[in-house]
Amino acid sequence: MRKGLYILSLILLIGTIANAQFVGKDGVSKALFYLQKPELDSAKKYIDEAALDSTINNEAKTWYYRGFIYKELYKSKEKDDKNSKYRLEAVASLSKLNKIDAKKEFTESSSKMLNYLASTLYNDAARSLAPETFQLAEENYAKFRETMLLSNPDVELKSQDIKFKLALASMLNQHALQGNNLDSSKIEQVKSIYKEVLALDTNNGSANYSIGILYYNQAADIINNMDYDMDLEKLNELQDICIDLFLKALPYMKKSYDLGYNRKETLIGLGNIYHGLNDEAKEAIYKKELETLDSPDEK
């Protein structure tokens, strides 16, 4: 029995020595040794050394494993950090890999990692859609796009772009409309985002309707806060500004109407715009259609 235990101990000792002997002296080998334990901090130390080692930093495996190690560090330490540096280092390493992996040895695995990292960036962008963090949302969405294109340069992202921009504009618009007065700088920012959506899709009903309402609300805000005791020249100036805003709102609201978007609200918008333009005939047309839409026979 004692002899059997001695032999078993000897086998284990020989196995340990053999394993130690097979760990290479280069940074990648050491990093892989600690990655298997797993000891991510030690793996990071040696893969970073490998990235600076001119004898191996042009090898695809160096950047593949660096991307993998940093991805694992992100998952274990910074999963809830929307500004994770580990995640960005993982993406940067895999980007480097794509440029030097001539044999495409790591393409499939790298693509899976990039898709995973891209999904976390998209989710963090969506979770940051708030007035105090919207700039972080924009940054993470831009990084999401870059990462997806690294994984697949031919990927179609227009629908995601539109979805994100609409959500961003809607959030900022709600924030701008808080209180009794409009924040003109925020309104211009929101309009700009909606126009970016229309540059991608001219037939987007939501963007057309929303820009129309923004112009209309600006005019309505001026009217509601107008001091009618002001001198006639100033009054005429403000009225001209309002007419200009109503005219700017009109083509967007008409487009929304033509697209059949948000029918009831669009009819109300058109009626109000023509009212502001003192065009009673056209105002009546849309009011009548609205009444027809609201009648029991149409429901």
C-alpha positions as CSV (number, residue, x, y, z in Angstrom):
1,M,0.0,0.0,0.0
2,R,2.8,2.4,1.0
3,K,4.6,1.5,-2.3
4,G,1.5,2.3,-4.3
5,L,1.2,5.7,-2.7
6,Y,4.9,6.4,-3.4
7,I,4.5,5.5,-7.1
8,L,1.3,7.7,-7.4
9,S,3.2,10.7,-5.8
10,L,6.1,10.2,-8.1
11,I,3.8,10.2,-11.2
12,L,2.2,13.5,-10.0
13,L,5.6,15.1,-9.3
14,I,6.9,14.1,-12.8
15,G,3.7,15.4,-14.4
16,T,4.0,18.7,-12.6
17,I,7.7,19.1,-13.6
18,A,6.9,18.2,-17.2
19,N,4.1,20.7,-17.4
20,A,6.4,23.4,-16.0
21,Q,9.0,22.6,-18.5
22,F,6.6,22.9,-21.4
23,V,5.6,26.5,-20.4
24,G,7.5,28.7,-22.9
25,K,9.5,31.7,-22.0
26,D,7.6,34.1,-24.2
27,G,4.8,36.3,-23.0
28,V,2.1,34.5,-24.9
29,S,3.0,31.1,-23.4
30,K,3.1,32.5,-19.9
31,A,-0.2,34.3,-20.4
32,L,-1.8,31.0,-21.6
33,F,-0.4,29.2,-18.6
34,Y,-2.1,31.7,-16.2
35,L,-5.2,31.8,-18.3
36,Q,-5.8,28.1,-17.8
37,K,-5.6,28.4,-14.0
38,P,-7.4,30.9,-14.4
39,E,-5.5,33.9,-13.1
40,L,-6.5,36.7,-15.3
41,D,-4.4,39.4,-13.7
42,S,-1.2,37.4,-14.3
43,A,-2.4,36.5,-17.8
44,K,-2.9,40.2,-18.5
45,K,0.6,41.0,-17.3
46,Y,2.3,38.6,-19.6
47,I,0.1,39.2,-22.7
48,D,0.8,42.9,-22.3
49,E,4.5,42.0,-22.3
50,A,4.0,40.0,-25.4
51,A,2.3,43.0,-27.1
52,L,5.5,45.0,-26.6
53,D,7.9,42.2,-27.6
54,S,9.1,42.8,-31.1
55,T,9.8,39.1,-31.6
56,I,6.1,38.1,-31.2
57,N,4.0,41.2,-31.4
58,N,3.5,40.7,-35.2
59,E,2.0,37.2,-34.6
60,A,-1.8,36.8,-34.9
61,K,-2.0,34.7,-31.8
62,T,-0.6,37.5,-29.6
63,W,-3.4,39.8,-30.5
64,Y,-6.0,37.0,-30.4
65,Y,-5.2,36.0,-26.9
66,R,-4.8,39.6,-25.8
67,G,-8.4,40.2,-27.1
68,F,-9.6,37.1,-25.4
69,I,-8.0,37.9,-22.0
70,Y,-9.2,41.5,-22.0
71,K,-12.7,40.3,-22.9
72,E,-12.6,37.9,-19.9
73,L,-11.4,40.7,-17.7
74,Y,-14.3,42.8,-18.8
75,K,-16.8,40.1,-18.1
76,S,-15.3,39.4,-14.6
77,K,-14.5,42.9,-13.4
78,E,-16.3,45.6,-15.5
79,K,-19.5,44.1,-16.8
80,D,-21.5,47.0,-15.3
81,D,-19.1,49.7,-16.3
82,K,-20.4,51.5,-19.3
83,N,-16.9,53.1,-19.7
84,S,-15.0,49.8,-19.5
85,K,-11.4,50.1,-20.6
86,Y,-11.0,46.3,-20.7
87,R,-13.7,46.1,-23.3
88,L,-12.1,48.8,-25.4
89,E,-8.7,47.1,-25.2
90,A,-10.3,43.8,-26.2
91,V,-11.8,45.5,-29.3
92,A,-8.5,47.2,-30.1
93,S,-6.6,43.9,-29.9
94,L,-9.1,42.1,-32.1
95,S,-8.9,45.0,-34.6
96,K,-5.1,44.5,-34.7
97,L,-5.6,40.8,-35.1
98,N,-7.8,41.3,-38.2
99,K,-5.1,43.3,-39.9
100,I,-2.3,40.7,-39.5
101,D,-4.2,37.4,-39.5
102,A,-3.3,36.6,-43.1
103,K,-4.1,32.9,-42.7
104,K,-7.5,33.7,-41.2
105,E,-6.7,31.3,-38.4
106,F,-8.7,33.2,-35.8
107,T,-11.4,34.8,-37.9
108,E,-14.4,32.8,-36.7
109,S,-13.5,33.0,-33.0
110,S,-12.6,36.6,-33.3
111,S,-15.9,37.4,-35.0
112,K,-17.8,35.8,-32.2
113,M,-16.0,37.9,-29.6
114,L,-16.5,41.1,-31.5
115,N,-20.2,40.4,-31.9
116,Y,-20.4,39.8,-28.1
117,L,-18.5,43.0,-27.3
118,A,-20.7,44.9,-29.8
119,S,-23.9,43.7,-28.2
120,T,-22.7,44.9,-24.8
121,L,-21.9,48.3,-26.3
122,Y,-25.3,48.5,-27.8
123,N,-27.0,47.6,-24.6
124,D,-25.0,50.1,-22.6
125,A,-25.8,52.8,-25.2
126,A,-29.5,52.0,-24.8
127,R,-29.2,52.1,-21.0
128,S,-27.5,55.5,-21.1
129,L,-30.4,57.2,-22.9
130,A,-31.0,59.8,-20.2
131,P,-30.5,63.6,-20.2
132,E,-27.4,63.4,-18.0
133,T,-25.7,60.5,-19.8
134,F,-26.9,60.8,-23.5
135,Q,-23.4,61.7,-24.6
136,L,-22.1,58.4,-23.2
137,A,-25.0,56.7,-25.1
138,E,-23.8,58.3,-28.3
139,E,-20.2,57.3,-27.7
140,N,-21.1,53.7,-26.9
141,Y,-23.4,53.5,-30.0
142,A,-20.5,54.8,-32.2
143,K,-18.2,52.1,-30.7
144,F,-20.9,49.5,-31.3
145,R,-21.0,50.4,-35.0
146,E,-17.2,50.3,-35.3
147,T,-17.1,46.9,-33.5
148,M,-19.8,45.4,-35.7
149,L,-18.0,46.6,-38.9
150,L,-14.8,45.0,-37.6
151,S,-16.7,41.7,-37.3
152,N,-18.5,42.1,-40.7
153,P,-17.6,45.0,-42.9
154,D,-20.7,44.4,-45.0
155,V,-23.2,44.4,-42.1
156,E,-26.3,46.6,-42.6
157,L,-26.8,48.9,-39.7
158,K,-29.3,51.5,-41.1
159,S,-32.3,50.1,-39.1
160,Q,-30.3,50.1,-35.9
161,D,-29.1,53.7,-36.6
162,I,-32.6,54.9,-37.2
163,K,-33.9,53.1,-34.1
164,F,-31.2,54.6,-31.9
165,K,-31.5,58.1,-33.3
166,L,-35.3,58.1,-32.8
167,A,-34.9,56.9,-29.2
168,L,-32.3,59.6,-28.5
169,A,-34.3,62.4,-30.1
170,S,-37.5,61.3,-28.2
171,M,-35.7,61.3,-24.9
172,L,-34.1,64.7,-25.5
173,N,-37.4,66.1,-26.8
174,Q,-39.2,65.1,-23.6
175,H,-36.4,66.8,-21.6
176,A,-36.6,70.0,-23.6
177,L,-40.4,70.3,-23.2
178,Q,-40.2,70.2,-19.4
179,G,-41.4,73.4,-17.7
180,N,-43.3,76.2,-19.2
181,N,-40.7,77.4,-21.8
182,L,-38.9,75.5,-24.5
183,D,-35.1,75.2,-24.4
184,S,-34.3,76.5,-27.9
185,S,-30.8,75.0,-28.0
186,K,-32.1,71.6,-27.1
187,I,-34.9,71.9,-29.6
188,E,-32.4,72.6,-32.4
189,Q,-30.4,69.6,-31.3
190,V,-33.5,67.3,-31.4
191,K,-34.4,68.6,-34.9
192,S,-30.9,67.9,-36.1
193,I,-31.2,64.3,-34.9
194,Y,-34.6,63.8,-36.6
195,K,-33.1,65.3,-39.8
196,E,-30.3,62.7,-39.6
197,V,-33.1,60.0,-39.5
198,L,-34.7,61.5,-42.6
199,A,-31.3,61.5,-44.3
200,L,-31.4,57.7,-43.9
201,D,-35.1,57.3,-44.6
202,T,-37.1,60.2,-46.1
203,N,-40.3,58.2,-45.5
204,N,-39.9,57.8,-41.7
205,G,-43.3,58.9,-40.4
206,S,-42.1,59.4,-36.8
207,A,-39.3,61.8,-37.8
208,N,-41.5,63.8,-40.2
209,Y,-44.2,64.2,-37.6
210,S,-41.8,65.0,-34.8
211,I,-40.0,67.8,-36.8
212,G,-43.4,69.2,-37.8
213,I,-44.5,69.3,-34.2
214,L,-41.2,70.9,-33.0
215,Y,-41.6,73.8,-35.5
216,Y,-45.2,74.2,-34.5
217,N,-44.4,74.1,-30.8
218,Q,-41.8,76.8,-31.2
219,A,-44.3,79.1,-32.9
220,A,-47.0,78.3,-30.2
221,D,-44.5,79.0,-27.5
222,I,-43.8,82.5,-28.9
223,I,-47.5,83.2,-29.2
224,N,-48.2,82.0,-25.7
225,N,-45.5,84.2,-24.2
226,M,-46.2,87.2,-26.4
227,D,-46.7,90.5,-24.6
228,Y,-49.4,92.3,-26.6
229,D,-48.5,95.6,-25.0
230,M,-45.3,95.7,-27.0
231,D,-44.8,98.1,-29.8
232,L,-46.3,97.3,-33.2
233,E,-43.0,96.8,-34.9
234,K,-41.8,94.2,-32.4
235,L,-45.3,92.5,-32.6
236,N,-45.1,92.3,-36.4
237,E,-41.6,90.9,-36.2
238,L,-42.7,88.1,-33.8
239,Q,-45.7,87.3,-36.0
240,D,-43.5,87.0,-39.0
241,I,-41.3,84.6,-37.1
242,C,-44.3,82.5,-36.1
243,I,-45.6,82.3,-39.7
244,D,-42.1,81.2,-40.8
245,L,-42.1,78.4,-38.2
246,F,-45.6,77.3,-39.2
247,L,-44.5,77.2,-42.9
248,K,-41.4,75.1,-41.9
249,A,-43.7,72.7,-40.0
250,L,-46.1,72.3,-42.8
251,P,-44.2,70.0,-45.3
252,Y,-43.1,67.6,-42.5
253,M,-46.7,67.3,-41.2
254,K,-48.0,66.9,-44.7
255,K,-45.5,64.1,-45.4
256,S,-46.5,62.4,-42.2
257,Y,-50.2,62.7,-43.3
258,D,-49.3,61.2,-46.8
259,L,-47.5,58.3,-45.1
260,G,-50.6,57.7,-42.9
261,Y,-48.5,58.0,-39.7
262,N,-50.3,58.7,-36.4
263,R,-53.4,59.7,-38.3
264,K,-55.3,61.5,-35.6
265,E,-52.4,63.5,-34.2
266,T,-51.3,64.4,-37.7
267,L,-54.7,65.8,-38.6
268,I,-54.7,67.8,-35.4
269,G,-51.3,69.1,-36.3
270,L,-52.3,70.1,-39.8
271,G,-55.4,71.8,-38.5
272,N,-53.4,73.8,-36.0
273,I,-50.7,74.8,-38.5
274,Y,-53.3,76.1,-41.0
275,H,-55.0,77.9,-38.1
276,G,-51.7,79.6,-37.3
277,L,-51.4,80.5,-41.0
278,N,-54.9,82.0,-41.0
279,D,-55.9,79.6,-43.8
280,E,-59.5,78.8,-42.6
281,A,-60.4,76.8,-45.7
282,K,-57.6,74.2,-45.3
283,E,-58.0,74.2,-41.5
284,A,-61.7,73.2,-42.1
285,I,-60.7,70.3,-44.4
286,Y,-58.5,68.6,-41.8
287,K,-60.9,69.3,-39.0
288,K,-63.7,67.7,-40.9
289,E,-61.5,64.6,-41.6
290,L,-60.7,64.5,-38.0
291,E,-64.4,64.6,-37.0
292,T,-65.0,61.8,-39.5
293,L,-62.2,59.8,-38.0
294,D,-63.6,60.2,-34.5
295,S,-67.2,59.4,-35.6
296,P,-68.7,56.1,-34.3
297,D,-69.2,54.8,-37.9
298,E,-65.4,55.0,-38.5
299,K,-64.5,53.0,-35.4
